[in-house]
Amino acid sequence: MFDSNYIKIFTGSFIEVQRIISDLKKVDIIPVVKDQTESARLAGFGGGIVPGFQEVYIHKDELDKAVEIVENINASLKP
């Protein structure tokens, strides 16, 4: 099993991910974004499992602060 110091905190559309990235950077958290569809396209394999969706990863040491930011964004988007 692969052990990483990064953990996925969000999966969503490009627009949602951009908002999360912006808010994370405001508190000095630099996320890693994984876009399987774009990676597959660049490699010549076609689309990914869910086209247009990206995953946001952050370092485990920043998890508490990052989860709070994602929860605040999700709460603000609910009607």
MINUBA-739214 format. One record per atom (N, C-alpha, C, O, CB): residue number from 1; residue in one letter; atom name; x, y, z. Coordinates in steps of 0.001 Angstrom, whole numbers. Each point is the difference from the previous one (the first is absolute). Glycine has a CB too. Layout:
MINUBA-739214
  resi  resn  name        u        v        w
   NUM     a    CA        X        Y        Z
...
end
This chain:
MINUBA-739214
  resi  resn  name        u        v        w
     1     m     N      846    -1187        0
     1     m    CA     -846     1187        0
     1     m     C      884     1239        0
     1     m     O     1002       62      712
     1     m    CB    -2844    -1297      510
     2     f     N     1467     2199    -2011
     2     f    CA      741     1247     -115
     2     f     C     -334      915     1168
     2     f     O    -1172      256      277
     2     f    CB     1198     -474    -2781
     3     d     N      996      708     3185
     3     d    CA     -201      897     1139
     3     d     C      385     1407     -430
     3     d     O     1090      217     -528
     3     d    CB     -641    -2079     2203
     4     s     N    -1339     2809    -1448
     4     s    CA      235     1374     -417
     4     s     C     -247      956     1157
     4     s     O     -750     -298      929
     4     s    CB      106     -297    -3276
     5     n     N     1284     1734     2268
     5     n    CA     -227     1053      989
     5     n     C    -1139      919     -424
     5     n     O     -293      984      680
     5     n    CB     2708    -1089      -41
     6     y     N    -3060     -213    -1765
     6     y    CA    -1100      812     -500
     6     y     C    -1310     -768      111
     6     y     O      -38    -1226     -112
     6     y    CB     1603     2417    -1455
     7     i     N    -2628     -442     1789
     7     i    CA    -1320     -600      166
     7     i     C    -1009      784     -832
     7     i     O       69     1226      -87
     7     i    CB      520    -2037     2420
     8     k     N    -1527       87    -2944
     8     k    CA    -1039      637     -826
     8     k     C    -1048      630      908
     8     k     O     -526     -651      902
     8     k    CB      910    -1012    -2777
     9     i     N     -681     2936     1628
     9     i    CA    -1011      683      807
     9     i     C    -1249      370     -793
     9     i     O    -1026      350      585
     9     i    CB     2866      523      816
    10     f     N    -1759     -948    -2732
    10     f    CA    -1158      419     -788
    10     f     C       94     -575    -1408
    10     f     O     1085     -137     -565
    10     f    CB    -1279     2255     1921
    11     t     N     -967    -2450    -1907
    11     t    CA     -138     -366    -1409
    11     t     C    -1185      784     -537
    11     t     O    -1085      -27      580
    11     t    CB     2072    -2320     -237
    12     g     N     -777     3048    -1452
    12     g    CA    -1099      784     -553
    12     g     C      358      612    -1340
    12     g     O     1014     -338     -609
    12     g    CB    -1776      814     2915
    13     s     N      -93      430    -2749
    13     s    CA      178      632    -1303
    13     s     C     1166      985       30
    13     s     O      482      390     1063
    13     s    CB    -2936     -660    -1521
    14     f     N     2884      653     -720
    14     f    CA     1106      948     -151
    14     f     C     -275     1293      765
    14     f     O      887      525      672
    14     f    CB     -372    -1510    -2921
    15     i     N    -1732     1494     2149
    15     i    CA     -347     1270      644
    15     i     C       62     -122     1516
    15     i     O      547      874      673
    15     i    CB    -2007     -293    -2622
    16     e     N      902    -1660     2490
    16     e    CA       51     -215     1452
    16     e     C     1442     -139      482
    16     e     O      377      551     1034
    16     e    CB    -2627    -1665    -1128
    17     v     N     3043      378     -664
    17     v    CA     1399     -214      371
    17     v     C      770     1317      -22
    17     v     O      825      244      881
    17     v    CB     -934    -2578    -1807
    18     q     N     -146     3178      -58
    18     q    CA      690     1289      -60
    18     q     C     -325      863     1213
    18     q     O      880      680      529
    18     q    CB     -928     -800    -3022
    19     r     N    -1189      101     2933
    19     r    CA     -394      748     1203
    19     r     C      740     -523     1224
    19     r     O      497      784      809
    19     r    CB    -2762     -353    -1810
    20     i     N     2340    -1750     1139
    20     i    CA      685     -610     1137
    20     i     C     1492      319      -39
    20     i     O      591      330     1028
    20     i    CB    -2304    -2173     -979
    21     i     N     2316     1747    -1216
    21     i    CA     1424      321     -135
    21     i     C      257     1443      430
    21     i     O      945      276      738
    21     i    CB     -727    -1941    -2625
    22     s     N    -1054     2566     1426
    22     s    CA      151     1416      346
    22     s     C      -56      217     1513
    22     s     O      841      702      562
    22     s    CB    -1873      -88    -2761
    23     d     N       42    -1217     2852
    23     d    CA     -147      176     1442
    23     d     C     1119     -682      776
    23     d     O      432      511     1033
    23     d    CB    -2893     -367    -1353
    24     l     N     2936    -1286     -159
    24     l    CA     1111     -676      667
    24     l     C     1277      837      -95
    24     l     O      746      112      972
    24     l    CB    -1795    -2342    -1492
    25     k     N     1292     2807     -635
    25     k    CA     1211      810     -175
    25     k     C      -15     1249      877
    25     k     O     1058      498      385
    25     k    CB     -889    -1345    -2725
    26     k     N    -1348     1353     2656
    26     k    CA     -110     1174      881
    26     k     C      541     -283     1399
    26     k     O      424      918      702
    26     k    CB    -2422     -181    -2006
    27     v     N     1982    -2014     1710
    27     v    CA      516     -375     1326
    27     v     C     1298     -807     -141
    27     v     O      352     -790      876
    27     v    CB    -2713      774       53
    28     d     N     3062      230    -2046
    28     d    CA     1313     -601     -256
    28     d     C       -6    -1520      -71
    28     d     O      961     -646      415
    28     d    CB       -4     2591      713
    29     i     N    -2041    -2520    -1655
    29     i    CA      -41    -1431     -276
    29     i     C       68     -145    -1516
    29     i     O     -838      536     -726
    29     i    CB     -531    -1078     2846
    30     i     N     2371     -185    -2584
    30     i    CA      166     -212    -1432
    30     i     C     -514    -1406     -348
    30     i     O      652     -994      319
    30     i    CB     1363     2577     -396
    31     p     N    -3169    -1664     -570
    31     p    CA     -579    -1309     -331
    31     p     C      614     -598    -1257
    31     p     O      625      692     -804
    31     p    CB    -2743       29     1883
    32     v     N     1924    -2018    -1223
    32     v    CA      361     -721    -1221
    32     v     C    -1316     -406     -650
    32     v     O     -870     -574      654
    32     v    CB     3119     -282      293
    33     v     N    -2392     1154    -2234
    33     v    CA    -1234     -308     -718
    33     v     C      277    -1126     -991
    33     v     O      951       52     -779
    33     v    CB    -1786     2336     1038
    34     k     N      -14    -3396     -208
    34     k    CA      121    -1146     -904
    34     k     C    -1214        4     -922
    34     k     O    -1143       -8      456
    34     k    CB     2465    -1353     1261
    35     d     N    -1058     1373    -3004
    35     d    CA    -1065       -7    -1009
    35     d     C      235    -1196     -908
    35     d     O      770       89     -956
    35     d    CB    -1037     2451     1038
    36     q     N     -390    -3661      207
    36     q    CA      234    -1229     -753
    36     q     C     -427      126    -1459
    36     q     O      622     -587     -885
    36     q    CB     -932     -691     2993
    37     t     N     -742     2036    -2357
    37     t    CA     -469      169    -1375
    37     t     C     1060      704     -827
    37     t     O      316     -434    -1108
    37     t    CB    -2697      520     1897
    38     e     N     2932     1001     -258
    38     e    CA     1016      754     -730
    38     e     C     1280     -824     -157
    38     e     O      626       26    -1059
    38     e    CB    -1602     2123     1934
    39     s     N     1363    -2867      160
    39     s    CA     1189     -850      -83
    39     s     C     -168    -1076    -1061
    39     s     O      924     -273     -766
    39     s    CB     -463      705     3183
    40     a     N    -1628    -1038    -2464
    40     a    CA     -269    -1037    -1005
    40     a     C       -1      589    -1404
    40     a     O      521     -603     -938
    40     a    CB    -1865     -675     2623
    41     r     N      758     2452    -1818
    41     r    CA      -46      654    -1305
    41     r     C     1404      323     -494
    41     r     O      322     -237    -1164
    41     r    CB    -2567     1192     1727
    42     l     N     3077     -418      315
    42     l    CA     1359      349     -386
    42     l     C      826    -1230     -366
    42     l     O      898       78     -837
    42     l    CB    -1048     1912     2323
    43     a     N     -155    -3120     -858
    43     a    CA      717    -1234     -298
    43     a     C     -576     -728    -1215
    43     a     O      571     -990     -457
    43     a    CB      -25      802     2879
    44     g     N    -1677      677    -2948
    44     g    CA     -597     -598    -1181
    44     g     C     -943    -1151      277
    44     g     O     -258     -821     -880
    44     g    CB     2261     1509     -290
    45     f     N    -2526     -756     2399
    45     f    CA     -881    -1106      363
    45     f     C    -1472      372       69
    45     f     O     -814     -844      375
    45     f    CB     2704      -81      865
    46     g     N    -2259     2127    -1578
    46     g    CA    -1404      392       98
    46     g     C     -326      542     1368
    46     g     O      889      438      730
    46     g    CB    -1466    -2151    -2413
    47     g     N     -706     1685     2040
    47     g    CA     -469      590     1246
    47     g     C      197     -882     1207
    47     g     O      332    -1180     -115
    47     g    CB    -1958     2402    -1210
    48     g     N     1415     -629     2488
    48     g    CA      109     -720     1262
    48     g     C    -1339     -576      420
    48     g     O     -929      -74     -804
    48     g    CB     2806     1564     1471
    49     i     N    -1978    -1891      568
    49     i    CA    -1210     -627      518
    49     i     C    -1149     1003       40
    49     i     O    -1090     -296     -492
    49     i    CB     2491    -1286     1853
    50     v     N    -1178     2759     -787
    50     v    CA    -1025     1038       85
    50     v     C      570     1262     -646
    50     v     O      727      747      654
    50     v    CB    -1736    -1744     1488
    51     p     N      693     1244    -3408
    51     p    CA      562     1157     -698
    51     p     C     -330     1314      696
    51     p     O    -1124      212      453
    51     p    CB      947    -1486    -2573
    52     g     N     1174     2154     2198
    52     g    CA     -202     1323      572
    52     g     C      178       76     1492
    52     g     O      -81     1088      569
    52     g    CB    -1434     -689    -2397
    53     f     N     1755    -1510     2480
    53     f    CA      172       15     1447
    53     f     C     1474      -76      363
    53     f     O      789     -685     -651
    53     f    CB    -3029     -396      934
    54     q     N     2589     1805      775
    54     q    CA     1365       45      483
    54     q     C       26     -367     1474
    54     q     O    -1007      107      699
    54     q    CB     1602     1648    -2404
    55     e     N      572    -2190     2165
    55     e    CA      185     -342     1402
    55     e     C      999      973      610
    55     e     O      991      361     -635
    55     e    CB    -1509    -2805      188
    56     v     N      254     2869     1689
    56     v    CA      893      915      703
    56     v     C      642     -758     1151
    56     v     O     -687     -599      827
    56     v    CB     -718     2622    -1463
    57     y     N     2732    -1988      677
    57     y    CA      777     -642     1053
    57     y     C      775     1070      766
    57     y     O      429     1001     -574
    57     y    CB     -238    -3144     -783
    58     i     N      -20     1920     2650
    58     i    CA      827      892      817
    58     i     C      883     -866      896
    58     i     O     -249    -1191      188
    58     i    CB    -1521     3043     -228
    59     h     N     2798    -1224      580
    59     h    CA      895     -720      907
    59     h     C     -761     -326     1286
    59     h     O     -791      810      482
    59     h    CB     2839      356    -1459
    60     k     N    -1804    -2348     1523
    60     k    CA     -716     -454     1204
    60     k     C      127      966     1169
    60     k     O     -916      100      817
    60     k    CB     1300    -2422    -1564
    61     d     N      731     3033      842
    61     d    CA      204      951     1101
    61     d     C     -971     1177      -54
    61     d     O     -218      672     1009
    61     d    CB     2617    -1329     -979
    62     e     N    -2979      907    -1195
    62     e    CA     -901     1141     -190
    62     e     C    -1465     -417      -77
    62     e     O     -856      803     -370
    62     e    CB     2698      366     -812
    63     l     N    -2129    -2405     1525
    63     l    CA    -1341     -566     -183
    63     l     C    -1082      766      746
    63     l     O    -1019      347     -598
    63     l    CB     2088    -2547      300
    64     d     N     -882     2473     1576
    64     d    CA    -1052      652      791
    64     d     C     -406     1349     -584
    64     d     O    -1188      293     -135
    64     d    CB     2059    -1456     2158
    65     k     N      111     1975    -2364
    65     k    CA     -279     1325     -543
    65     k     C     -679     -108    -1368
    65     k     O     -923      758     -298
    65     k    CB     2902      169     1554
    66     a     N    -1523    -1868    -2087
    66     a    CA     -543     -159    -1347
    66     a     C    -1436     -509       25
    66     a     O     -837      466     -772
    66     a    CB     3142     -908      -60
    67     v     N    -2593     -507     1711
    67     v    CA    -1367     -537       97
    67     v     C     -966     1098      434
    67     v     O    -1123       66     -501
    67     v    CB     2033    -2354     1065
    68     e     N     -497     3130      339
    68     e    CA     -846     1116      442
    68     e     C     -331      928    -1161
    68     e     O    -1137      456     -127
    68     e    CB     2162     -595     2410
    69     i     N      -47      417    -3125
    69     i    CA     -213      861    -1165
    69     i     C     -984     -648     -972
    69     i     O     -916      665     -484
    69     i    CB     3239      275      747
    70     v     N    -2147    -2212     -551
    70     v    CA     -902     -703     -920
    70     v     C    -1413      -47      562
    70     v     O     -959      202     -744
    70     v    CB     2880    -1582      -90
    71     e     N    -2073     1120     2122
    71     e    CA    -1326      -12      615
    71     e     C     -666     1354      -73
    71     e     O    -1202       77     -253
    71     e    CB     1960    -1876     1767
    72     n     N       -7     2882    -1298
    72     n    CA     -564     1351      -90
    72     n     C     -467      307    -1427
    72     n     O    -1049      615     -194
    72     n    CB     2555      123     2073
    73     i     N     -735    -1163    -2859
    73     i    CA     -391      227    -1389
    73     i     C    -1262     -798     -319
    73     i     O     -932      535     -600
    73     i    CB     3342     -126      -45
    74     n     N    -2449    -1671     1035
    74     n    CA    -1189     -829     -253
    74     n     C    -1236      590      676
    74     n     O    -1083        8     -584
    74     n    CB     2551    -2038      404
    75     a     N    -1310     2523     1406
    75     a    CA    -1128      598      716
    75     a     C     -506     1263     -694
    75     a     O    -1205      250      -35
    75     a    CB     2113    -1190     2164
    76     s     N        2     1728    -2674
    76     s    CA     -405     1233     -657
    76     s     C     -690     -247    -1344
    76     s     O     -724      864     -494
    76     s    CB     2618      269     1637
    77     l     N    -1674    -2300    -1727
    77     l    CA     -615     -323    -1295
    77     l     C    -1380     -624      123
    77     l     O     -732      -76     -986
    77     l    CB     3003     -231       98
    78     k     N    -2634     -138     2081
    78     k    CA    -1317     -618      187
    78     k     C    -1078     1074       67
    78     k     O      201     1052      606
    78     k    CB      852    -2991      609
    79     p     N    -2214     1666    -1847
    79     p    CA    -1088     1001       -3
    79     p     C     -655      163     1346
    79     p     O     -923      802      144
    79     p    CB      528    -1340    -2499
end
